[in-house]
Amino acid sequence: MPGPADQTSRGTITPVVREVYIYQATALQDVVPSSNSEGQFFSSINTELITLVTSDSTGFYQAQLPTGTYSVFIKENEEFYANHFDADFTINPVTVEENKTTKLQIDITYAATF
């Protein structure tokens, strides 16, 4: 959570290498939650896997995708991780538009303290 405006950041962003899984738009009813998580980890995803890419040591990843809406997960400790949902409960959605670059920063915050 954001603190007062004059508060300095106490954390750091650390880029990591991870497998990035891009699925067709995936809602909560399309996944099997992990038995030991609080809604951010999933043991399986029951929508179509569109592509799999790996981020580099700077955390950068890219994929060429057709126009559409997708859900993006990372593989973390043998499970799928995503910590963002939209108002329709689509998991970590990203919309790709024709002839445009779409940026999505994935924050791995499950072990963070705020």
Biopython code that builds the backbone (N, CA, C, O; Angstrom):
import numpy as np
from Bio.PDB.StructureBuilder import StructureBuilder

atoms = [
    (1, "MET", "N", (0.844, -1.174, 0.000)),
    (1, "MET", "CA", (0.000, 0.000, 0.000)),
    (1, "MET", "C", (0.889, 1.237, 0.000)),
    (1, "MET", "O", (1.954, 1.245, 0.616)),
    (2, "PRO", "N", (0.448, 2.273, -0.690)),
    (2, "PRO", "CA", (1.243, 3.498, -0.696)),
    (2, "PRO", "C", (1.263, 4.140, 0.683)),
    (2, "PRO", "O", (0.279, 4.088, 1.421)),
    (3, "GLY", "N", (2.377, 4.735, 1.014)),
    (3, "GLY", "CA", (2.504, 5.439, 2.272)),
    (3, "GLY", "C", (2.381, 6.931, 2.042)),
    (3, "GLY", "O", (1.989, 7.364, 0.959)),
    (4, "PRO", "N", (2.710, 7.716, 3.042)),
    (4, "PRO", "CA", (2.661, 9.165, 2.890)),
    (4, "PRO", "C", (3.568, 9.607, 1.743)),
    (4, "PRO", "O", (4.542, 8.930, 1.413)),
    (5, "ALA", "N", (3.237, 10.746, 1.142)),
    (5, "ALA", "CA", (3.959, 11.237, -0.027)),
    (5, "ALA", "C", (5.446, 11.447, 0.251)),
    (5, "ALA", "O", (6.263, 11.296, -0.657)),
    (6, "ASP", "N", (5.814, 11.791, 1.482)),
    (6, "ASP", "CA", (7.213, 12.054, 1.775)),
    (6, "ASP", "C", (7.984, 10.794, 2.196)),
    (6, "ASP", "O", (9.180, 10.869, 2.479)),
    (7, "GLN", "N", (7.323, 9.665, 2.238)),
    (7, "GLN", "CA", (7.975, 8.417, 2.636)),
    (7, "GLN", "C", (8.817, 7.886, 1.484)),
    (7, "GLN", "O", (8.348, 7.825, 0.347)),
    (8, "THR", "N", (10.044, 7.505, 1.767)),
    (8, "THR", "CA", (10.886, 6.942, 0.725)),
    (8, "THR", "C", (10.618, 5.455, 0.592)),
    (8, "THR", "O", (10.168, 4.807, 1.537)),
    (9, "SER", "N", (10.894, 4.923, -0.579)),
    (9, "SER", "CA", (10.686, 3.511, -0.843)),
    (9, "SER", "C", (11.617, 2.678, 0.031)),
    (9, "SER", "O", (12.788, 3.011, 0.212)),
    (10, "ARG", "N", (11.073, 1.587, 0.570)),
    (10, "ARG", "CA", (11.887, 0.705, 1.400)),
    (10, "ARG", "C", (12.238, -0.584, 0.689)),
    (10, "ARG", "O", (12.941, -1.427, 1.248)),
    (11, "GLY", "N", (11.768, -0.750, -0.516)),
    (11, "GLY", "CA", (12.033, -1.987, -1.227)),
    (11, "GLY", "C", (12.828, -1.738, -2.493)),
    (11, "GLY", "O", (13.101, -0.600, -2.876)),
    (12, "THR", "N", (13.182, -2.821, -3.114)),
    (12, "THR", "CA", (13.892, -2.729, -4.381)),
    (12, "THR", "C", (13.216, -3.640, -5.396)),
    (12, "THR", "O", (12.614, -4.654, -5.043)),
    (13, "ILE", "N", (13.327, -3.263, -6.643)),
    (13, "ILE", "CA", (12.849, -4.113, -7.726)),
    (13, "ILE", "C", (14.037, -4.940, -8.187)),
    (13, "ILE", "O", (15.082, -4.404, -8.556)),
    (14, "THR", "N", (13.861, -6.248, -8.159)),
    (14, "THR", "CA", (14.932, -7.152, -8.552)),
    (14, "THR", "C", (14.474, -7.953, -9.759)),
    (14, "THR", "O", (13.580, -8.790, -9.633)),
    (15, "PRO", "N", (15.067, -7.716, -10.932)),
    (15, "PRO", "CA", (14.686, -8.498, -12.114)),
    (15, "PRO", "C", (15.028, -9.968, -11.923)),
    (15, "PRO", "O", (16.026, -10.300, -11.282)),
    (16, "VAL", "N", (14.202, -10.844, -12.478)),
    (16, "VAL", "CA", (14.430, -12.285, -12.358)),
    (16, "VAL", "C", (14.176, -12.980, -13.693)),
    (16, "VAL", "O", (13.444, -12.480, -14.548)),
    (17, "VAL", "N", (14.788, -14.124, -13.843)),
    (17, "VAL", "CA", (14.530, -14.993, -14.985)),
    (17, "VAL", "C", (13.382, -15.916, -14.598)),
    (17, "VAL", "O", (13.454, -16.611, -13.584)),
    (18, "ARG", "N", (12.337, -15.925, -15.395)),
    (18, "ARG", "CA", (11.184, -16.782, -15.131)),
    (18, "ARG", "C", (10.553, -17.205, -16.446)),
    (18, "ARG", "O", (10.678, -16.512, -17.456)),
    (19, "GLU", "N", (9.873, -18.348, -16.429)),
    (19, "GLU", "CA", (9.036, -18.749, -17.555)),
    (19, "GLU", "C", (7.753, -17.935, -17.480)),
    (19, "GLU", "O", (7.129, -17.844, -16.424)),
    (20, "VAL", "N", (7.363, -17.344, -18.603)),
    (20, "VAL", "CA", (6.157, -16.522, -18.688)),
    (20, "VAL", "C", (5.171, -17.253, -19.596)),
    (20, "VAL", "O", (5.449, -17.475, -20.774)),
    (21, "TYR", "N", (4.033, -17.620, -19.046)),
    (21, "TYR", "CA", (3.010, -18.370, -19.760)),
    (21, "TYR", "C", (1.890, -17.424, -20.157)),
    (21, "TYR", "O", (1.338, -16.715, -19.315)),
    (22, "ILE", "N", (1.559, -17.415, -21.433)),
    (22, "ILE", "CA", (0.488, -16.550, -21.933)),
    (22, "ILE", "C", (-0.640, -17.456, -22.416)),
    (22, "ILE", "O", (-0.482, -18.231, -23.360)),
    (23, "TYR", "N", (-1.772, -17.336, -21.748)),
    (23, "TYR", "CA", (-2.958, -18.136, -22.043)),
    (23, "TYR", "C", (-4.038, -17.253, -22.635)),
    (23, "TYR", "O", (-3.989, -16.029, -22.510)),
    (24, "GLN", "N", (-5.028, -17.885, -23.291)),
    (24, "GLN", "CA", (-6.197, -17.109, -23.670)),
    (24, "GLN", "C", (-6.781, -16.553, -22.368)),
    (24, "GLN", "O", (-6.520, -17.093, -21.293)),
    (25, "ALA", "N", (-7.566, -15.481, -22.458)),
    (25, "ALA", "CA", (-8.116, -14.847, -21.262)),
    (25, "ALA", "C", (-8.697, -15.903, -20.328)),
    (25, "ALA", "O", (-9.512, -16.730, -20.738)),
    (26, "THR", "N", (-8.269, -15.864, -19.079)),
    (26, "THR", "CA", (-8.576, -16.904, -18.100)),
    (26, "THR", "C", (-9.247, -16.287, -16.881)),
    (26, "THR", "O", (-8.721, -15.350, -16.281)),
    (27, "ALA", "N", (-10.405, -16.814, -16.522)),
    (27, "ALA", "CA", (-11.130, -16.343, -15.343)),
    (27, "ALA", "C", (-10.903, -17.309, -14.180)),
    (27, "ALA", "O", (-10.351, -18.395, -14.357)),
    (28, "LEU", "N", (-11.331, -16.902, -13.009)),
    (28, "LEU", "CA", (-11.134, -17.735, -11.821)),
    (28, "LEU", "C", (-11.740, -19.123, -11.962)),
    (28, "LEU", "O", (-11.190, -20.090, -11.435)),
    (29, "GLN", "N", (-12.864, -19.240, -12.665)),
    (29, "GLN", "CA", (-13.479, -20.564, -12.825)),
    (29, "GLN", "C", (-12.697, -21.463, -13.782)),
    (29, "GLN", "O", (-13.007, -22.647, -13.914)),
    (30, "ASP", "N", (-11.672, -20.900, -14.456)),
    (30, "ASP", "CA", (-10.876, -21.667, -15.417)),
    (30, "ASP", "C", (-9.576, -22.216, -14.836)),
    (30, "ASP", "O", (-8.765, -22.778, -15.572)),
    (31, "VAL", "N", (-9.366, -22.066, -13.541)),
    (31, "VAL", "CA", (-8.107, -22.505, -12.924)),
    (31, "VAL", "C", (-8.395, -23.408, -11.728)),
    (31, "VAL", "O", (-9.494, -23.415, -11.174)),
    (32, "VAL", "N", (-7.377, -24.163, -11.354)),
    (32, "VAL", "CA", (-7.436, -24.957, -10.129)),
    (32, "VAL", "C", (-6.484, -24.282, -9.143)),
    (32, "VAL", "O", (-5.270, -24.286, -9.350)),
    (33, "PRO", "N", (-7.032, -23.701, -8.069)),
    (33, "PRO", "CA", (-6.154, -23.040, -7.094)),
    (33, "PRO", "C", (-5.226, -24.031, -6.418)),
    (33, "PRO", "O", (-5.568, -25.199, -6.233)),
    (34, "SER", "N", (-4.064, -23.557, -6.058)),
    (34, "SER", "CA", (-3.130, -24.368, -5.302)),
    (34, "SER", "C", (-3.712, -24.617, -3.923)),
    (34, "SER", "O", (-4.401, -23.757, -3.374)),
    (35, "SER", "N", (-3.447, -25.761, -3.373)),
    (35, "SER", "CA", (-3.996, -26.089, -2.053)),
    (35, "SER", "C", (-3.358, -25.291, -0.930)),
    (35, "SER", "O", (-3.913, -25.216, 0.166)),
    (36, "ASN", "N", (-2.212, -24.699, -1.183)),
    (36, "ASN", "CA", (-1.533, -23.971, -0.105)),
    (36, "ASN", "C", (-1.312, -22.494, -0.435)),
    (36, "ASN", "O", (-0.307, -21.912, -0.026)),
    (37, "SER", "N", (-2.235, -21.891, -1.163)),
    (37, "SER", "CA", (-2.061, -20.477, -1.500)),
    (37, "SER", "C", (-3.285, -19.676, -1.108)),
    (37, "SER", "O", (-4.317, -20.218, -0.712)),
    (38, "GLU", "N", (-3.139, -18.393, -1.231)),
    (38, "GLU", "CA", (-4.238, -17.488, -0.918)),
    (38, "GLU", "C", (-4.752, -16.819, -2.185)),
    (38, "GLU", "O", (-5.002, -15.614, -2.184)),
    (39, "GLY", "N", (-4.913, -17.571, -3.254)),
    (39, "GLY", "CA", (-5.497, -17.051, -4.470)),
    (39, "GLY", "C", (-4.530, -16.512, -5.495)),
    (39, "GLY", "O", (-4.967, -15.990, -6.521)),
    (40, "GLN", "N", (-3.230, -16.616, -5.263)),
    (40, "GLN", "CA", (-2.257, -16.125, -6.229)),
    (40, "GLN", "C", (-1.549, -17.255, -6.968)),
    (40, "GLN", "O", (-0.912, -17.020, -7.995)),
    (41, "PHE", "N", (-1.656, -18.476, -6.456)),
    (41, "PHE", "CA", (-1.006, -19.626, -7.070)),
    (41, "PHE", "C", (-2.049, -20.609, -7.571)),
    (41, "PHE", "O", (-3.095, -20.806, -6.953)),
    (42, "PHE", "N", (-1.734, -21.226, -8.716)),
    (42, "PHE", "CA", (-2.664, -22.150, -9.345)),
    (42, "PHE", "C", (-1.902, -23.406, -9.774)),
    (42, "PHE", "O", (-0.788, -23.329, -10.292)),
    (43, "SER", "N", (-2.527, -24.562, -9.545)),
    (43, "SER", "CA", (-1.860, -25.802, -9.921)),
    (43, "SER", "C", (-2.094, -26.150, -11.383)),
    (43, "SER", "O", (-1.264, -26.822, -11.995)),
    (44, "SER", "N", (-3.208, -25.706, -11.954)),
    (44, "SER", "CA", (-3.436, -25.915, -13.382)),
    (44, "SER", "C", (-4.346, -24.823, -13.935)),
    (44, "SER", "O", (-5.123, -24.193, -13.217)),
    (45, "ILE", "N", (-4.212, -24.632, -15.241)),
    (45, "ILE", "CA", (-4.988, -23.620, -15.953)),
    (45, "ILE", "C", (-5.712, -24.336, -17.074)),
    (45, "ILE", "O", (-5.095, -25.044, -17.871)),
    (46, "ASN", "N", (-7.024, -24.151, -17.136)),
    (46, "ASN", "CA", (-7.844, -24.916, -18.075)),
    (46, "ASN", "C", (-8.301, -24.085, -19.267)),
    (46, "ASN", "O", (-9.438, -24.216, -19.722)),
    (47, "THR", "N", (-7.417, -23.232, -19.771)),
    (47, "THR", "CA", (-7.659, -22.521, -21.021)),
    (47, "THR", "C", (-6.476, -22.806, -21.942)),
    (47, "THR", "O", (-5.504, -23.440, -21.533)),
    (48, "GLU", "N", (-6.560, -22.340, -23.173)),
    (48, "GLU", "CA", (-5.519, -22.653, -24.155)),
    (48, "GLU", "C", (-4.232, -21.879, -23.896)),
    (48, "GLU", "O", (-4.246, -20.656, -23.757)),
    (49, "LEU", "N", (-3.125, -22.605, -23.834)),
    (49, "LEU", "CA", (-1.811, -21.978, -23.753)),
    (49, "LEU", "C", (-1.483, -21.425, -25.132)),
    (49, "LEU", "O", (-1.441, -22.169, -26.111)),
    (50, "ILE", "N", (-1.248, -20.113, -25.208)),
    (50, "ILE", "CA", (-0.936, -19.473, -26.482)),
    (50, "ILE", "C", (0.556, -19.543, -26.765)),
    (50, "ILE", "O", (0.969, -19.917, -27.862)),
    (51, "THR", "N", (1.364, -19.182, -25.773)),
    (51, "THR", "CA", (2.813, -19.251, -25.948)),
    (51, "THR", "C", (3.504, -19.242, -24.597)),
    (51, "THR", "O", (2.930, -18.857, -23.579)),
    (52, "LEU", "N", (4.743, -19.676, -24.623)),
    (52, "LEU", "CA", (5.599, -19.690, -23.440)),
    (52, "LEU", "C", (6.898, -19.011, -23.826)),
    (52, "LEU", "O", (7.521, -19.376, -24.823)),
    (53, "VAL", "N", (7.314, -18.021, -23.038)),
    (53, "VAL", "CA", (8.592, -17.345, -23.257)),
    (53, "VAL", "C", (9.320, -17.294, -21.924)),
    (53, "VAL", "O", (8.729, -17.564, -20.879)),
    (54, "THR", "N", (10.594, -16.950, -21.959)),
    (54, "THR", "CA", (11.379, -16.845, -20.733)),
    (54, "THR", "C", (11.957, -15.445, -20.644)),
    (54, "THR", "O", (12.512, -14.930, -21.614)),
    (55, "SER", "N", (11.826, -14.833, -19.478)),
    (55, "SER", "CA", (12.431, -13.512, -19.289)),
    (55, "SER", "C", (13.940, -13.669, -19.182)),
    (55, "SER", "O", (14.448, -14.725, -18.804)),
    (56, "ASP", "N", (14.649, -12.590, -19.525)),
    (56, "ASP", "CA", (16.108, -12.638, -19.431)),
    (56, "ASP", "C", (16.555, -12.131, -18.058)),
    (56, "ASP", "O", (15.720, -11.885, -17.187)),
    (57, "SER", "N", (17.837, -11.979, -17.867)),
    (57, "SER", "CA", (18.365, -11.587, -16.553)),
    (57, "SER", "C", (17.968, -10.180, -16.138)),
    (57, "SER", "O", (18.131, -9.806, -14.976)),
    (58, "THR", "N", (17.447, -9.398, -17.076)),
    (58, "THR", "CA", (16.954, -8.056, -16.730)),
    (58, "THR", "C", (15.449, -8.074, -16.493)),
    (58, "THR", "O", (14.853, -7.032, -16.221)),
    (59, "GLY", "N", (14.830, -9.247, -16.594)),
    (59, "GLY", "CA", (13.389, -9.381, -16.420)),
    (59, "GLY", "C", (12.601, -9.130, -17.689)),
    (59, "GLY", "O", (11.374, -9.220, -17.676)),
    (60, "PHE", "N", (13.278, -8.818, -18.790)),
    (60, "PHE", "CA", (12.603, -8.506, -20.050)),
    (60, "PHE", "C", (12.110, -9.777, -20.724)),
    (60, "PHE", "O", (12.807, -10.791, -20.775)),
    (61, "TYR", "N", (10.886, -9.695, -21.240)),
    (61, "TYR", "CA", (10.339, -10.780, -22.053)),
    (61, "TYR", "C", (9.508, -10.161, -23.161)),
    (61, "TYR", "O", (9.051, -9.024, -23.044)),
    (62, "GLN", "N", (9.314, -10.908, -24.229)),
    (62, "GLN", "CA", (8.444, -10.429, -25.298)),
    (62, "GLN", "C", (7.846, -11.607, -26.042)),
    (62, "GLN", "O", (8.411, -12.700, -26.072)),
    (63, "ALA", "N", (6.686, -11.358, -26.643)),
    (63, "ALA", "CA", (6.008, -12.364, -27.451)),
    (63, "ALA", "C", (5.202, -11.638, -28.517)),
    (63, "ALA", "O", (4.645, -10.571, -28.261)),
    (64, "GLN", "N", (5.141, -12.206, -29.694)),
    (64, "GLN", "CA", (4.290, -11.666, -30.738)),
    (64, "GLN", "C", (2.961, -12.393, -30.666)),
    (64, "GLN", "O", (2.893, -13.619, -30.749)),
    (65, "LEU", "N", (1.896, -11.598, -30.508)),
    (65, "LEU", "CA", (0.567, -12.170, -30.330)),
    (65, "LEU", "C", (-0.432, -11.486, -31.246)),
    (65, "LEU", "O", (-0.288, -10.300, -31.545)),
    (66, "PRO", "N", (-1.442, -12.217, -31.695)),
    (66, "PRO", "CA", (-2.507, -11.562, -32.449)),
    (66, "PRO", "C", (-3.332, -10.669, -31.523)),
    (66, "PRO", "O", (-3.280, -10.804, -30.301)),
    (67, "THR", "N", (-4.086, -9.765, -32.121)),
    (67, "THR", "CA", (-4.982, -8.904, -31.360)),
    (67, "THR", "C", (-5.884, -9.772, -30.484)),
    (67, "THR", "O", (-6.412, -10.787, -30.938)),
    (68, "GLY", "N", (-6.055, -9.364, -29.229)),
    (68, "GLY", "CA", (-6.917, -10.109, -28.325)),
    (68, "GLY", "C", (-6.575, -9.838, -26.879)),
    (68, "GLY", "O", (-5.697, -9.033, -26.570)),
    (69, "THR", "N", (-7.280, -10.521, -26.001)),
    (69, "THR", "CA", (-7.041, -10.404, -24.564)),
    (69, "THR", "C", (-6.504, -11.727, -24.052)),
    (69, "THR", "O", (-7.005, -12.798, -24.396)),
    (70, "TYR", "N", (-5.484, -11.632, -23.231)),
    (70, "TYR", "CA", (-4.774, -12.805, -22.730)),
    (70, "TYR", "C", (-4.597, -12.704, -21.222)),
    (70, "TYR", "O", (-4.760, -11.632, -20.639)),
    (71, "SER", "N", (-4.266, -13.817, -20.600)),
    (71, "SER", "CA", (-3.884, -13.852, -19.192)),
    (71, "SER", "C", (-2.433, -14.299, -19.118)),
    (71, "SER", "O", (-2.019, -15.229, -19.810)),
    (72, "VAL", "N", (-1.663, -13.619, -18.267)),
    (72, "VAL", "CA", (-0.233, -13.875, -18.177)),
    (72, "VAL", "C", (0.086, -14.414, -16.778)),
    (72, "VAL", "O", (-0.313, -13.838, -15.766)),
    (73, "PHE", "N", (0.807, -15.522, -16.750)),
    (73, "PHE", "CA", (1.219, -16.170, -15.509)),
    (73, "PHE", "C", (2.725, -16.379, -15.560)),
    (73, "PHE", "O", (3.316, -16.421, -16.640)),
    (74, "ILE", "N", (3.338, -16.509, -14.407)),
    (74, "ILE", "CA", (4.725, -16.955, -14.363)),
    (74, "ILE", "C", (4.766, -18.278, -13.610)),
    (74, "ILE", "O", (3.865, -18.601, -12.837)),
    (75, "LYS", "N", (5.815, -19.024, -13.851)),
    (75, "LYS", "CA", (6.015, -20.274, -13.127)),
    (75, "LYS", "C", (6.879, -19.967, -11.921)),
    (75, "LYS", "O", (7.995, -19.464, -12.052)),
    (76, "GLU", "N", (6.359, -20.269, -10.762)),
    (76, "GLU", "CA", (7.049, -19.978, -9.509)),
    (76, "GLU", "C", (6.891, -21.195, -8.611)),
    (76, "GLU", "O", (5.776, -21.541, -8.220)),
    (77, "ASN", "N", (8.001, -21.843, -8.283)),
    (77, "ASN", "CA", (7.963, -23.029, -7.415)),
    (77, "ASN", "C", (6.998, -24.087, -7.941)),
    (77, "ASN", "O", (6.198, -24.634, -7.182)),
    (78, "GLU", "N", (7.075, -24.375, -9.236)),
    (78, "GLU", "CA", (6.277, -25.406, -9.899)),
    (78, "GLU", "C", (4.791, -25.107, -9.960)),
    (78, "GLU", "O", (4.003, -25.996, -10.285)),
    (79, "GLU", "N", (4.388, -23.891, -9.658)),
    (79, "GLU", "CA", (2.983, -23.496, -9.777)),
    (79, "GLU", "C", (2.887, -22.241, -10.623)),
    (79, "GLU", "O", (3.883, -21.553, -10.848)),
    (80, "PHE", "N", (1.696, -21.951, -11.086)),
    (80, "PHE", "CA", (1.457, -20.743, -11.863)),
    (80, "PHE", "C", (1.107, -19.613, -10.896)),
    (80, "PHE", "O", (0.325, -19.805, -9.965)),
    (81, "TYR", "N", (1.686, -18.444, -11.121)),
    (81, "TYR", "CA", (1.502, -17.306, -10.227)),
    (81, "TYR", "C", (0.948, -16.121, -11.009)),
    (81, "TYR", "O", (1.417, -15.808, -12.103)),
    (82, "ALA", "N", (-0.040, -15.480, -10.442)),
    (82, "ALA", "CA", (-0.578, -14.215, -10.950)),
    (82, "ALA", "C", (-1.246, -13.516, -9.781)),
    (82, "ALA", "O", (-1.959, -14.148, -9.002)),
    (83, "ASN", "N", (-1.021, -12.223, -9.655)),
    (83, "ASN", "CA", (-1.554, -11.515, -8.492)),
    (83, "ASN", "C", (-2.445, -10.330, -8.853)),
    (83, "ASN", "O", (-2.627, -9.417, -8.047)),
    (84, "HIS", "N", (-2.996, -10.346, -10.058)),
    (84, "HIS", "CA", (-3.856, -9.246, -10.478)),
    (84, "HIS", "C", (-5.110, -9.816, -11.133)),
    (84, "HIS", "O", (-5.041, -10.780, -11.896)),
    (85, "PHE", "N", (-6.254, -9.209, -10.827)),
    (85, "PHE", "CA", (-7.533, -9.610, -11.397)),
    (85, "PHE", "C", (-8.278, -8.347, -11.800)),
    (85, "PHE", "O", (-8.167, -7.325, -11.122)),
    (86, "ASP", "N", (-9.037, -8.399, -12.894)),
    (86, "ASP", "CA", (-9.842, -7.240, -13.254)),
    (86, "ASP", "C", (-11.231, -7.363, -12.639)),
    (86, "ASP", "O", (-11.495, -8.297, -11.883)),
    (87, "ALA", "N", (-12.110, -6.432, -12.957)),
    (87, "ALA", "CA", (-13.455, -6.400, -12.365)),
    (87, "ALA", "C", (-14.285, -7.628, -12.736)),
    (87, "ALA", "O", (-15.213, -7.988, -12.012)),
    (88, "ASP", "N", (-13.958, -8.272, -13.856)),
    (88, "ASP", "CA", (-14.684, -9.476, -14.277)),
    (88, "ASP", "C", (-14.000, -10.757, -13.793)),
    (88, "ASP", "O", (-14.366, -11.857, -14.208)),
    (89, "PHE", "N", (-13.001, -10.608, -12.911)),
    (89, "PHE", "CA", (-12.231, -11.728, -12.366)),
    (89, "PHE", "C", (-11.415, -12.459, -13.424)),
    (89, "PHE", "O", (-11.147, -13.654, -13.299)),
    (90, "THR", "N", (-11.022, -11.729, -14.471)),
    (90, "THR", "CA", (-10.052, -12.267, -15.413)),
    (90, "THR", "C", (-8.690, -12.130, -14.747)),
    (90, "THR", "O", (-8.364, -11.083, -14.188)),
    (91, "ILE", "N", (-7.907, -13.188, -14.810)),
    (91, "ILE", "CA", (-6.628, -13.220, -14.101)),
    (91, "ILE", "C", (-5.545, -12.543, -14.943)),
    (91, "ILE", "O", (-5.341, -12.884, -16.108)),
    (92, "ASN", "N", (-4.867, -11.592, -14.338)),
    (92, "ASN", "CA", (-3.740, -10.865, -14.938)),
    (92, "ASN", "C", (-3.947, -10.600, -16.427)),
    (92, "ASN", "O", (-3.156, -11.050, -17.256)),
    (93, "PRO", "N", (-5.019, -9.863, -16.769)),
    (93, "PRO", "CA", (-5.338, -9.667, -18.181)),
    (93, "PRO", "C", (-4.437, -8.636, -18.857)),
    (93, "PRO", "O", (-3.972, -7.681, -18.235)),
    (94, "VAL", "N", (-4.212, -8.859, -20.134)),
    (94, "VAL", "CA", (-3.511, -7.893, -20.974)),
    (94, "VAL", "C", (-4.194, -7.920, -22.342)),
    (94, "VAL", "O", (-4.479, -8.986, -22.888)),
    (95, "THR", "N", (-4.449, -6.734, -22.878)),
    (95, "THR", "CA", (-5.078, -6.624, -24.193)),
    (95, "THR", "C", (-4.038, -6.191, -25.212)),
    (95, "THR", "O", (-3.336, -5.199, -25.019)),
    (96, "VAL", "N", (-3.948, -6.938, -26.286)),
    (96, "VAL", "CA", (-3.017, -6.654, -27.367)),
    (96, "VAL", "C", (-3.812, -6.040, -28.512)),
    (96, "VAL", "O", (-4.809, -6.599, -28.969)),
    (97, "GLU", "N", (-3.349, -4.873, -28.967)),
    (97, "GLU", "CA", (-4.002, -4.190, -30.079)),
    (97, "GLU", "C", (-3.131, -4.279, -31.319)),
    (97, "GLU", "O", (-1.907, -4.369, -31.228)),
    (98, "GLU", "N", (-3.766, -4.252, -32.463)),
    (98, "GLU", "CA", (-3.053, -4.378, -33.732)),
    (98, "GLU", "C", (-2.040, -3.250, -33.911)),
    (98, "GLU", "O", (-2.344, -2.083, -33.662)),
    (99, "ASN", "N", (-0.840, -3.612, -34.343)),
    (99, "ASN", "CA", (0.246, -2.667, -34.635)),
    (99, "ASN", "C", (0.657, -1.810, -33.448)),
    (99, "ASN", "O", (1.132, -0.689, -33.631)),
    (100, "LYS", "N", (0.483, -2.319, -32.237)),
    (100, "LYS", "CA", (0.892, -1.605, -31.038)),
    (100, "LYS", "C", (1.706, -2.523, -30.144)),
    (100, "LYS", "O", (1.522, -3.740, -30.144)),
    (101, "THR", "N", (2.605, -1.921, -29.384)),
    (101, "THR", "CA", (3.367, -2.657, -28.392)),
    (101, "THR", "C", (2.647, -2.521, -27.058)),
    (101, "THR", "O", (2.282, -1.418, -26.653)),
    (102, "THR", "N", (2.447, -3.627, -26.388)),
    (102, "THR", "CA", (1.783, -3.628, -25.087)),
    (102, "THR", "C", (2.814, -3.989, -24.034)),
    (102, "THR", "O", (3.526, -4.983, -24.175)),
    (103, "LYS", "N", (2.898, -3.189, -22.981)),
    (103, "LYS", "CA", (3.846, -3.466, -21.903)),
    (103, "LYS", "C", (3.095, -4.013, -20.702)),
    (103, "LYS", "O", (2.029, -3.516, -20.339)),
    (104, "LEU", "N", (3.661, -5.038, -20.094)),
    (104, "LEU", "CA", (3.092, -5.593, -18.861)),
    (104, "LEU", "C", (4.234, -5.961, -17.936)),
    (104, "LEU", "O", (5.005, -6.879, -18.213)),
    (105, "GLN", "N", (4.333, -5.237, -16.838)),
    (105, "GLN", "CA", (5.308, -5.571, -15.798)),
    (105, "GLN", "C", (4.632, -6.520, -14.829)),
    (105, "GLN", "O", (3.548, -6.233, -14.321)),
    (106, "ILE", "N", (5.266, -7.639, -14.575)),
    (106, "ILE", "CA", (4.725, -8.626, -13.649)),
    (106, "ILE", "C", (5.480, -8.485, -12.333)),
    (106, "ILE", "O", (6.686, -8.725, -12.273)),
    (107, "ASP", "N", (4.776, -8.101, -11.297)),
    (107, "ASP", "CA", (5.386, -7.946, -9.980)),
    (107, "ASP", "C", (5.158, -9.214, -9.171)),
    (107, "ASP", "O", (4.017, -9.623, -8.954)),
    (108, "ILE", "N", (6.238, -9.830, -8.730)),
    (108, "ILE", "CA", (6.169, -11.047, -7.911)),
    (108, "ILE", "C", (6.209, -10.584, -6.462)),
    (108, "ILE", "O", (7.281, -10.312, -5.921)),
    (109, "THR", "N", (5.062, -10.495, -5.846)),
    (109, "THR", "CA", (4.969, -9.858, -4.529)),
    (109, "THR", "C", (4.510, -10.789, -3.404)),
    (109, "THR", "O", (4.245, -10.323, -2.296)),
    (110, "TYR", "N", (4.413, -12.078, -3.665)),
    (110, "TYR", "CA", (3.843, -12.957, -2.644)),
    (110, "TYR", "C", (4.665, -13.008, -1.363)),
    (110, "TYR", "O", (4.123, -13.311, -0.300)),
    (111, "ALA", "N", (5.941, -12.723, -1.438)),
    (111, "ALA", "CA", (6.774, -12.755, -0.224)),
    (111, "ALA", "C", (7.100, -11.350, 0.277)),
    (111, "ALA", "O", (7.902, -11.183, 1.196)),
    (112, "ALA", "N", (6.478, -10.349, -0.326)),
    (112, "ALA", "CA", (6.772, -8.959, 0.043)),
    (112, "ALA", "C", (6.028, -8.574, 1.325)),
    (112, "ALA", "O", (4.987, -9.140, 1.658)),
    (113, "THR", "N", (6.585, -7.616, 2.016)),
    (113, "THR", "CA", (5.899, -7.012, 3.147)),
    (113, "THR", "C", (5.676, -5.554, 2.817)),
    (113, "THR", "O", (6.547, -4.894, 2.249)),
    (114, "PHE", "N", (4.519, -5.059, 3.171)),
    (114, "PHE", "CA", (4.160, -3.673, 2.849)),
    (114, "PHE", "C", (3.941, -2.880, 4.110)),
    (114, "PHE", "O", (3.632, -1.691, 4.046)),
]
sb = StructureBuilder()
sb.init_structure("model")
sb.init_model(0)
sb.init_chain("A")
sb.init_seg("    ")
for serial, (resi, resn, name, xyz) in enumerate(atoms, 1):
    if name == "N":
        sb.init_residue(resn, " ", resi, " ")
    sb.init_atom(name, np.array(xyz, "f"), 0.0, 1.0, " ", f" {name:<3s}", serial, name[0])
structure = sb.get_structure()
